[in-house]
Amino acid sequence: MAFLLKYFNSDDYRRVFWALFVLTLVVMALGVGFRSPWPADEPRFVEVAREMVASGQWLFPARGGEFYPDKPPVFMWAIALCYFLLGNLKLAFLIPNALCGLVTVLLVFDLGARLWNVRTGRNAALLLMLVPQFLMQTKNAQIDAMVMCWITVGCYGLIRHFMTGPSWRWYFIGWAFMGLGVITKGVGFLPLLILLPLGFYAWKQKLYRDSWGWRALAGPVVMLAVIACWLVPMVLTVKAAGTPEHLAYMNNILFKQTGERYVNAWHHIKPWYFFVFSVIPWLWFPLPLLVIAYWKRVVAAIKADPRIIILLCWVALVVLFFSISPGKRNVYILPALPMAALAMAAALAGVGRCNWFEKLVSGLLWFLGAVVLAAGVLSFMHHPKLVKAMADYTEDLTGIGMMFISLGLAWLALLLWSRRQAALLRAGMVSILGWALVSTWGYSLLDDMRTPRSLMQHTAEVIGPEAELGLIDFKEQFILFSPVSITHFSYLAPNEQQERNAALWLNEGLAEGKQRFVLAPASIQLNCFDLGKGRDMGMAHRETWLLLGVDAMQGECPAPARLQRFFTATPGSWMH
């Protein structure tokens, strides 16, 4: 972090910087090592990273030995590197996003201190950490927190150059991290949108003109050079190998998962207003409520300070960019959040308390604390509705009830103790309390419920150490948590083709004198197997799983259209 401290020698800056550093690091580190990867996305990325370390093949991400073409490899590289260095996958997989969260908070603070003052930077950083979506993403192993970090660095570099510069070094660093963002999740170029309001103010009000010049044209070259560090070796390897699998990976990652996915999304279809009305109002709390409470001050600040409107214009452009695409998920607009928090902190610098805002937020905190306590009591008492709701995960709610009772009591006690403090400060304290308990006690309680570890261990005990296990219609966690070697028949193939390949694999094993079984969900429709002859292995992820042997096969199974078979040796060895 020396690059942030180099130009700020004031005691005030250093004191706030290190206080934020320690606070953020503690919050981000809470829960690391307390849980395993949880669905939906974490087991996929973690299994890819595990296979990178196990196989030594890092250029082409693979899950279960089959290429994973949906995302570029940078995020998986980060997890794999932590795993390689630490040797503990359970500890390693949450570290990359924790560090990205730490970097993002410190960049927002530093930018606020440089553009305005240390207090504004501090408020922006604390406001960012208060927003639910920020902590929810930085404390899990999804790709979005990392791309948010790279995009924030990109914005930081451009803003440092244009608003506090010229600083060509930071200008090119911003472009370099845009390239890193592109090979992390495609949308790393989003900081470029800030050039639109910057260009407008340079033309209309002659602001920041000294930062424009012919050298600026070299920025795209820097971004492309970073992208080429992955793209060129990948393309050359594909051309050299020339296999259908390599070509399919390249075409998918370069075309289907980028332009086609944006223009003609095939899942997560939402209306154009999804982010504005369904995401920002609650996942970006308290930012929308602050705008309503202090709207006169916000409007005045926007009119008086072009820096604020430039940041808000960029946030609006990012939201608009993702709103145009038919495919939408909550996390898509996460990269806009750090600059939104910075702009809001700057707009509200020095404001007094708004009485109705204070009462509303305080009342909401008391209400939520009471809800948590009530949920804990009902869980501890095994209320029938809660038992039914949790039946797919566990029948014993005693531990969960105790945790929620403890959290609810501590929550309400903290609110009572801090009743004279500002509402947002109290919200921050409650947030840290909640994450502290959930990320430790809660993770330990929920880990077995959120993973198929027990089911896969039971299956391994049933089939014995000499038998072989195949999977049909599965998710990556069933590979990641398997203590025995796994064969599957292409994650991307239709179930009909997976079934036919599985039947062929079982028949070959019978001819070779090998004992083989297939694990499949009970809800699947199969033509080559009689599910009634399957053995119940238990429930995982709201699905009953059946063990099918040769005796469960019925009639002649048609040959698969394409022979596909992928093998992974003892993937669950990391658990030991």
Buried (B, 14 or more C-beta within 10 A) or exposed (E): EEEBEEEBEEEEBEEBBEEBBEBBBEBBBBBBBBBBBBBEBBBBBBBBBBBBBBEEEBEBBBBBBBBBBBBBBBBBBBBBBBBEEEEEBBBBBBBBBBBBBBBBBBBBBBBBBBBBBBBBBBBBBBBBBBBEBBBBBBBBBBBBBBBBBBBBBBBBBBBBBBBBBBBBEBBBBBBBBBBBBBBBBBBBBBBBBBBEBBEBBBEEEEBBEEBBEEEBEEBBEBBEEBBBEBBEEBBEBBEEEEEEBBEBBBEBBBEBBBEEBBEEBEEEEBEEEBBBEBBBEEBBBBBBBBBEBBEEBBEEBBEEBBBBBBBBBBBBBBBEBBBEBBBBBBBBBBBBBBBBBBBBBBBBBEEEEBEEBBEBBBEBBBEBBEEBBEBBEBBBEBBEEBBEEBEEBBEEBEBBBBBBBBBBBBBBEBBEEBEEBBBBEBBBBBBBBBBBBBBBBBBBBBBBBBBBBBBBBBBBEEBEEEBBBBBBBBBBBBBBBBBBBBBBBBBBBEBBBBBBBBBBBBBEBBEEEEBBBBBBBEEBEBEBBEBEEBBEBBBBBEBBBBBBBBEBBBEEBBEBEEEBBBEBEEBBEBBE
